[in-house]
Amino acid sequence: MPYNPAEIEQKWQKIWQQMGLDKTPDNADKPKFYALSMFPYPSGNLHMGHVRNYTITDVIARLKRMQGYRVLHPMGWDAFGLPAENAAIERGVPPAKWTDQNIAQMKRQLQQLGLSIDWEREVATCSPEYYRWTQWLFLQFFESGLAYQKEAAVNWDPIDQTVLANEQVDSEGKSWRSGAKVERKLLRQWFLKITDYAEQLLTDLDKLTGWPERVKTMQANWIGKSVGAYLEFPLVNSTEKIAVFTTRPDTVYGVTYVVLAPEHPLTLQVTTPEQKSAVETFIQEIASESELERTAEDKPKRGIKTGGLAINPFTGEEIPILIADYVLYEYGTGAVMGVPAHDSRDFKFARENNLPIKIVITPESGEIELKEAYTEAGIMINSAQFNGLHSTAGKTAIIDYATAQGYGKARIQYRLRDWLISRQRYWGCPIPVIHCPNCGTVPVPIDNLPVTLPENVEFSGRGASPLAKLEDWVNVDCPRCGTPAKRETDTMDTFIDSSWYFLRYTDAKNEDIPFQFEKVNDWMPVDQYVGGIEHAILHLLYSRFFTKVLRDRGLVNVDEPFNRLLTQGMVQGLTYKNPETGKYVPAENVIYKEDKYYDKDTGEVLSFFFEKMSKSKYNGVDPLKVLEKYGADTARMFILFTAPPEKDLQWEDAGVEGQFRFLNRVWRLVSEYIENKPKQVKKIETFSKTDKDLRRAIHTAIKEISEDLEGDYQFNTAISELMKLSNALGDNKCFASPIYREGIETLLILLSLFAPHLSEELWQALGHSQSIHLQPWPKVDPTALIVDEITLVIQILGKTRGTIQVPASADKNTLETLALESEIAQRYLEGKEIKKVIVVPGKLVNFVVV
């Protein structure tokens, strides 16, 4: 019977589901292993990135089950977000309906891959049963003083009068819908105080020995710890002061100006009447720019004088106050001191704005010529009593002096800012607070959770958030005093939902609490987390933050959520692009002739290369078409074989065909054995050379594959070992030997991680009643790896003349004797004088003759 993947895979997926094969065991008598893939957004269709991610985690989960672990391998849906709301605007489909349809479709697609997922623990973040507990957790933060409101800038569409997400602002800073130039506007918004945990989040990176160094470095840079000084510059003729943070207090005598963020509360106060019009115009221009635009390295820094003056308290000099686009109010103190002689950005800014430049640090070798800023350490000059001090020591001396004089103090500052979680959208988790004119901000009582999203909503993409327009939903009585009050109409950032979902999986059906303490601490932390490098910062950082807060609330007893992290590489497709126009061309519009690719419509020559799969680049491959043609097992094998998991993978149809041919060879190999196997297998008293060689091949495969699947998960080399074992079995078809049956069964067990359907079908055909996926992982027999004989190379004057088989234990003298007595040596040494014999044990004997 030929290999028919479609028939086999449907059959076994149904049987496994009926058996409950992938259900998480309740017994605690085995060690636990929590294998988790980052859950997907339900866009409606799987892409090859999904296939790679989930297949990697599935192989790990299957391996750990066979190694005797009780395994938790769940799946869910990161289901809130903007696309569903856009669908409601564009197609008139309610977000909940659109999302539910997509979840159902993607779940069917995932099940076709043969993933060993416990679907009984499935969660969807848009379900009231889930976001009830998201709201409960928010209130934990609120009660801890870690959730608060303050004004912050948002993207504002002045035509539609609505807040826009960053994704809704195009590269020119215009609204995706109205085309209006987007403005920055201050709104009162909710934040979580992640900065309270900045130091823990940074230092605990050292505990994450199972994480890629690249990811840890990215998080450390994002947290951005800086050690320096907080200094205050008094305003002339005012009691107000401008506060700055600097990592270079040793340069303070070289401060020749200070710069405020345009949004800084002091900006208008320090602006003189003569400069008022120019300053207001500048502020209006900056208001339309995003944070990224304002801080881009390659963009010229723009600034303007306010007319105001501050005093450098160290020199007593009056210095100008400017505002500039590169200073952000949300970062640090919202002001910076300008030291143009010793900061590259300040140097360029000072030259462009005709500001004074004062040297206060020189190299130890002598003076400098100011063609550019001198930013290295050196000797302090023009710095009063600190002259002659090395600048490294000068930092501490200046801070001590500032503290004593009341000018400032030592400070540690972080680049990390508090997490803005407010979204002026409908399709998100409602923030469970009520604003009362008497009581202020009041949490919704726990018994009243969840605050559910109303369904009678109109989506236009214009005006305030859809929730803010629903008076029946917004207007409620204060739960504390009964006064008419209003609900919070912002919803939460979707990163909130994904910052704790891994905890919910441990107790997914609990209706009384988000998770039971004993269950969550039994399964946590996640032993292996798999996902894309694009989540290296936000999702992973927020999840670590959540875990630490919940630990401090006594809800979990782990410091970190993920023990090991694997960031899989991207899946790339062959891409065609017109080098002149920059336009991508679909493969069906490409013709190949004379070693070049041409656009079928225009005849122009195209460049071709591999690039991340994307609809816009016409280089995607539909997983469903691959499954339909080759089956899930082939798709899994190709995904795992073509590249190590952390590297990018280039999709090539020839490689897929290769894996399909290999599985067909395995099918034929096992089928042939089943047809020819004896009714009774005789016990072997003494192993023949063929038996020993085959047994060595079997246990070498077990050893090598076991090693490949630990540590860095080298699936590609593990599959290569499977191919070697398959070849060994194909070359030694001793059907009557029990060693051959051992080889066939071992091949299938090892293969079952990668091609679960084919392996199960052939396992059952061998006569087994229990599933192959319930078998223990094979153990290596060290005695089977011992080599009795080796191949010895015979050389004459360094040239190979042949080989002989010799005992593996033979010493140098014995090897020389055996080589000399061989027919090869006799033939080539006849009539020649042996001058010297070189013996390399285990490899060769070389005769040097005259």
Summary of the structure (lengths in Angstrom):
residues: 850
radius of gyration: 34.9
end to end distance: 64.1
largest distance: 117.5
contacts: 2715
relative contact order: 0.10
helix: 41%
strand: 22%
